[in-house]
Every structure is written in structure tokens, then in C-alpha cells.
Amino acid sequence: MDGAAQQAVTGKIGFELRGFAKAPAFEDQARHSASVFFQPEFFVDWAEGSHRIVVSPFVRLDANDSNRSHFDIREAYWQWYGHSLEIRAGFARVFWGVTETRHLVDIINQTDGIEGPDGEVKLGQPMFQATWITDFGTFEAFVMPFFRERTFPGSDGRLRPLIPVGVDHRIRHERIDLAVRYSRYFGSIDFGISGFWGTSREPILAFDPTEADLNAEYPTIGQVGLDAQWTSGSWLTKLEAIYRSGYGSDFAALVSGIEYTFANVNDSGIDVGLLAEFHLDGRSDILLAGQPFQTTPFDDDIFGGVRLALNDVQSTSVLAGAVVDRGSGETAVFIEASRRLGSRMTADIEIRSFNHTDTASPLYFFRDDAYAQLQISYFF
């Protein structure tokens, strides 16, 4: 590294309190839980910024759930920036998607299932990534020689299946996964077309009578995806769609929606956004302990929500909504709110409930696990 190298250490540390509305279903579980977390980030740039190393580990210690006390390498990679070419190698996180309630095309990283039930938090994925930026769009290619299983709460944790899921926490090498993506914008339309060939990030659960637990099985799949967003004034129109083979029978799935924002309502500085989305998923049910079971709760659902941004000094924001199954009436309700506390702290509140759950739905596992959560984070 030359004398022009620049480096910095940032990150966050905080604690989280979670309280459940109902008593636990199993004796090892608790009515309340508390945890602390720490996620530093170190980066160094050199050679006039053409080279960068980023390292960001994550650790959580939970008072109740032994599985939720865990360590992960969220990111640890080297990146090189050329004129139109970028190369990245190591542990990294990549996000694809445009919709609010479900990201069908987001397939590179495995879900960190013990962080929350919404699937938004991802594990670091070992990869080699090449990005080529041209006047005709952006081309990306990924080679992923290692695979990571999804994490699940332990037997003493809430928001878990009726029977605990056995998890192999090793970073395994079974096959080389490949992915490509092409993205471009035309005026007010942004879109991406992606392909993935390798180990599914979504497990199929199977009961193991010898171990009296659920096994997470990860089939080899092929997936083609499309994500697109059209911006027209205060309107956003969004679409994510996939076609997947190898996951049981072949199937297609999509989520499409709109968002309209009322900006600066009554000259108050407050923005109010209205959101609606439609989910359709054609994957087949499986047999779990001899009974038909859905592998996704988003088979035929609608979502409605409101986004509130106060645009104040504290960056206060609220997102609230509900996803409703059109057939069974099963409903998942959520409220997410965030506010800065001073210059280095934030308070985040999350409330979730699961109502009228169907016995064949994954949400049936969470029928007694409505909760409210407070997270205080300090940034350094």
C-alpha cells in the first residue's frame, strides 16, 4: 500500500428488547427476550481509491435463544475499480429487488433467519464478482464456490417451527453456483434480468423421525428473474417475477405493486406514501409429517400499507401494512418505525402479528408469536 492509503473504522453497537403478546407454546421458551449486538466495519483504500478492502463482522448475544447467539462475517472482501470494470472477491452481500414485502429475485445471499421473520437480513456469501459498466447497461457475473444454510431459531427461541430445524453451520463446498445479471434504465424505467444456477437458498423442510427434528434440504435449481420499476411523477410501479426449475416441480411467481406519494402534505414537510402489492406463487405444496404444507405464505395474497416520512431533523419514519391471503384470510400485520436520537443513536420499533393463520401455512408456526421490539443502536 502506498502513502496515499486511507482507512477508517465505523459500525454500530446496540441492544434489543422483544416482548411477546402471548405465553410461549413450549416450556423452554420465554415471554420476553433481550440481546446485544456489535457490527464494526473496517475499510482501507489505496492506489488512488482503485483498491479497497472491507471487513464487517457481526455478533449477537441473546439471553434466551442459544441459536440466536451467533457470529457471522457479513462482509470481508477486496474490490478493484477500473474504468468500466469492477472486481470483488471474498464475503459480500448483494441485493436485487424493487418491491416492498417480498424480494423474489434476491437470490445471491442466504437469509439470516434468526434475525427476524421478514427475511430481510442476509448472511455474507463467499463469491467472486465481476461487474462491467457500459453505455448499453451493466453486466454482472458471480461465481460462488461455497454454500451456507439458512439459520433458524433454536428449541428455546420464539418464531420457530413446531419442531426445531437442524442446521449445519459449516460453510460447505458441494458445487459451484453461478449467477449473472443485466440491468439498465430507459428514461423512467429501471429493470434487471438475472439468472442463477446452483443450490437453492430456500430450503424444503422434511421431518426426520430418527432425530425428531426437521431437516432443511436444499435442491439444485435454475432460476430466471426479472425486476423492473417505472417512475412517473409521484407514482412508482414495481414488478419482480421468477421462473424456477428443480424446486420440486417447475413454477413461476411474481409480486407486483404500486406506490403513490403525497409530498409535503399541507406544507407540513411530511410525505405520505400509499402502497399496494399483489403476490402470486405457483409452487406445489409438500408433505410435512404426512400433511400437505405450503412452502411459502405468498401463494395468492394482497398487501396494503402506508409509509410516513416526517423529514424532520430526527429522520422520523413509519411504515405500516398488512399482507392478506385472498383464500384463507390469513393476515400478517407489521409496523416499523425509526427515529434518530441525537447525532449517533437511533431507536427502531417493530411490531408484528399473525392472525387467522392456516394450518397448512408457514405462518401457522407463528400464531402465538405476535411481538413488539425496541432496538437502540449507537453508531461510531
Beta strands, then each sheet from edge to edge (+ up, - down):
strand 1: 6-20
strand 2: 32-46
strand 3: 51-62
strand 4: 70-81
strand 5: 85-92
strand 6: 125-134
strand 7: 137-144
strand 8: 165-166
strand 9: 177-186
strand 10: 189-199
strand 11: 204-208
strand 12: 213-217
strand 13: 220-232
strand 14: 235-245
strand 15: 251-262
strand 16: 271-281
strand 17: 286-288
strand 18: 291-293
strand 19: 300-309
strand 20: 317-325
strand 21: 331-341
strand 22: 345-355
strand 23: 371-379
sheet 1: 1+ 2- 3+ 4- 5+ 6- 7+ 9- 10+ 13- 14+ 15- 16+ 19- 20+ 21- 22+ 23- 1+
sheet 2: 8+ 12+ 11-
sheet 3: 17+ 18-
end
